[in-house]
Amino acid sequence: MSGLLSRVTKFARSPEGRRAMREARRAADDPKNRAEAKRLIGRLRGGKSGKGGKK
């Protein structure tokens, strides 16, 4: 598992990884994307989806 973590760390420090992180932050700043992410997280946690989910 530590091999995977070191590979992720190496990627995050690379120019390509920094670019990916900038794009992810830009997407997270969009209110529409933020609302969608919040809705999905709520569904994953078992919250009410309003679409006839679990009771």
Residue frames as a rotation matrix with the C-alpha (Angstrom) as fourth column:
MET 1
0.566 0.824 0.000 0.00
0.824 -0.566 0.000 0.00
0.000 0.000 -1.000 0.00
SER 2
0.352 -0.496 -0.794 2.87
0.204 -0.787 0.582 2.38
-0.913 -0.367 -0.176 0.68
GLY 3
-0.663 -0.576 0.478 3.96
0.560 0.042 0.828 1.90
-0.497 0.817 0.294 -2.94
LEU 4
0.017 0.778 0.628 0.63
0.947 -0.215 0.240 3.25
0.322 0.590 -0.741 -4.12
LEU 5
0.775 0.279 -0.567 0.83
0.525 -0.784 0.331 6.20
-0.352 -0.554 -0.754 -1.76
SER 6
-0.129 -0.900 -0.416 4.32
0.237 -0.436 0.869 7.10
-0.963 0.014 0.269 -2.95
ARG 7
-0.646 -0.052 0.762 3.19
0.759 0.063 0.648 6.92
-0.081 0.997 -0.001 -6.59
VAL 8
0.458 0.864 0.212 0.22
0.852 -0.494 0.172 9.20
0.253 0.102 -0.962 -5.86
THR 9
0.596 -0.315 -0.738 2.50
0.333 -0.740 0.585 11.64
-0.730 -0.595 -0.336 -4.03
LYS 10
-0.520 -0.841 0.150 4.98
0.437 -0.112 0.892 11.60
-0.734 0.529 0.426 -6.91
PHE 11
-0.303 0.506 0.807 2.16
0.913 -0.088 0.398 12.32
0.272 0.858 -0.436 -9.39
ALA 12
0.695 0.657 -0.292 0.76
0.717 -0.660 0.224 15.14
-0.046 -0.365 -0.930 -7.25
ARG 13
0.329 -0.670 -0.665 4.15
0.180 -0.647 0.741 16.85
-0.927 -0.364 -0.092 -7.22
SER 14
-0.512 -0.502 0.697 4.67
0.748 0.139 0.649 16.50
-0.423 0.854 0.304 -10.97
PRO 15
-0.907 0.170 -0.386 3.67
-0.299 -0.905 0.303 19.26
-0.297 0.391 0.871 -13.41
GLU 16
-0.633 0.703 -0.323 0.88
-0.072 0.362 0.929 17.04
0.770 0.612 -0.178 -14.76
GLY 17
-0.302 0.492 -0.816 -0.41
0.893 0.446 -0.061 16.38
0.333 -0.748 -0.574 -11.24
ARG 18
-0.703 0.008 -0.712 -0.36
0.379 -0.842 -0.384 20.07
-0.602 -0.539 0.588 -10.36
ARG 19
-0.884 0.407 -0.227 -2.31
-0.421 -0.486 0.766 20.83
0.202 0.773 0.601 -13.53
ALA 20
-0.419 0.749 -0.513 -4.89
0.368 0.656 0.659 18.17
0.830 0.087 -0.551 -12.63
MET 21
-0.392 0.237 -0.889 -5.24
0.907 -0.060 -0.416 19.64
-0.152 -0.970 -0.191 -9.14
ARG 22
-0.892 0.071 -0.447 -5.78
-0.096 -0.995 0.032 23.15
-0.442 0.071 0.894 -10.55
GLU 23
-0.706 0.655 -0.267 -8.50
-0.326 0.034 0.945 21.84
0.628 0.755 0.189 -12.87
ALA 24
-0.317 0.584 -0.747 -10.17
0.732 0.651 0.199 19.97
0.603 -0.484 -0.635 -10.00
ARG 25
-0.609 0.060 -0.791 -10.14
0.620 -0.585 -0.523 23.08
-0.494 -0.809 0.319 -7.82
ARG 26
-0.917 0.280 -0.286 -11.62
-0.390 -0.781 0.488 25.14
-0.087 0.559 0.825 -10.67
ALA 27
-0.490 0.765 -0.418 -14.40
0.035 0.496 0.868 22.58
0.871 0.411 -0.270 -11.13
ALA 28
-0.350 0.328 -0.877 -15.05
0.910 0.340 -0.236 22.54
0.221 -0.881 -0.418 -7.38
ASP 29
-0.862 -0.013 -0.507 -15.50
0.206 -0.922 -0.327 26.32
-0.463 -0.386 0.798 -7.38
ASP 30
-0.778 0.627 -0.042 -18.42
-0.251 -0.249 0.935 26.07
0.576 0.738 0.351 -9.82
PRO 31
-0.551 0.607 0.572 -21.67
-0.773 -0.111 -0.625 26.30
-0.316 -0.787 0.531 -7.78
LYS 32
0.437 0.738 -0.514 -23.45
-0.874 0.483 -0.050 23.87
0.211 0.471 0.856 -10.10
ASN 33
-0.004 -0.535 -0.845 -20.75
-0.180 0.832 -0.525 21.21
0.984 0.150 -0.099 -9.67
ARG 34
-0.876 -0.337 0.346 -20.64
-0.360 -0.023 -0.933 21.83
0.323 -0.941 -0.101 -5.94
ALA 35
-0.114 0.926 0.360 -24.40
-0.959 -0.009 -0.282 21.29
-0.258 -0.377 0.889 -5.62
GLU 36
0.532 0.277 -0.800 -24.20
-0.605 0.786 -0.130 18.06
0.593 0.553 0.586 -7.64
ALA 37
-0.433 -0.777 -0.458 -21.34
-0.107 0.549 -0.829 16.76
0.895 -0.310 -0.321 -5.49
LYS 38
-0.766 0.199 0.611 -23.25
-0.642 -0.199 -0.740 17.60
-0.026 -0.960 0.280 -2.31
ARG 39
0.312 0.946 -0.091 -26.32
-0.950 0.307 -0.059 15.73
-0.028 0.104 0.994 -3.62
LEU 40
0.356 -0.235 -0.904 -24.25
-0.335 0.871 -0.359 12.66
0.872 0.430 0.232 -4.52
ILE 41
-0.753 -0.657 0.030 -22.49
-0.220 0.209 -0.953 12.61
0.619 -0.725 -0.302 -1.15
GLY 42
-0.396 0.706 0.587 -25.87
-0.893 -0.148 -0.424 12.80
-0.212 -0.693 0.689 0.57
ARG 43
0.595 0.625 -0.505 -27.07
-0.743 0.668 -0.050 9.81
0.306 0.405 0.861 -1.43
LEU 44
-0.058 -0.709 -0.702 -23.93
-0.154 0.702 -0.696 7.83
0.986 0.068 -0.150 -0.62
ARG 45
-0.889 -0.277 0.364 -24.40
-0.362 -0.060 -0.930 8.53
0.280 -0.959 -0.047 3.07
GLY 46
-0.689 0.680 -0.252 -27.95
0.696 0.717 0.033 7.23
0.203 -0.153 -0.967 2.87
GLY 47
-0.774 0.421 -0.473 -29.71
-0.083 -0.807 -0.584 10.57
-0.628 -0.413 0.660 3.01
LYS 48
0.234 0.946 0.222 -33.05
0.365 0.126 -0.922 11.30
-0.901 0.297 -0.316 1.42
SER 49
-0.810 -0.517 0.276 -32.79
0.416 -0.175 0.892 11.58
-0.413 0.838 0.357 -2.34
GLY 50
-0.302 0.791 -0.531 -36.43
-0.508 -0.605 -0.613 12.50
-0.806 0.085 0.585 -2.95
LYS 51
-0.312 0.132 -0.941 -36.61
-0.918 0.214 0.334 9.83
0.246 0.968 0.055 -5.63
GLY 52
0.717 0.693 -0.076 -38.16
-0.640 0.697 0.323 6.97
0.277 -0.183 0.943 -3.66
GLY 53
-0.253 -0.918 -0.305 -34.95
-0.555 0.396 -0.732 5.68
0.792 -0.016 -0.610 -2.14
LYS 54
-0.504 -0.029 -0.863 -34.57
0.500 0.805 -0.319 3.52
0.704 -0.592 -0.392 0.98
LYS 55
0.381 0.668 0.639 -36.79
-0.316 -0.555 0.769 4.12
0.869 -0.495 -0.001 4.00
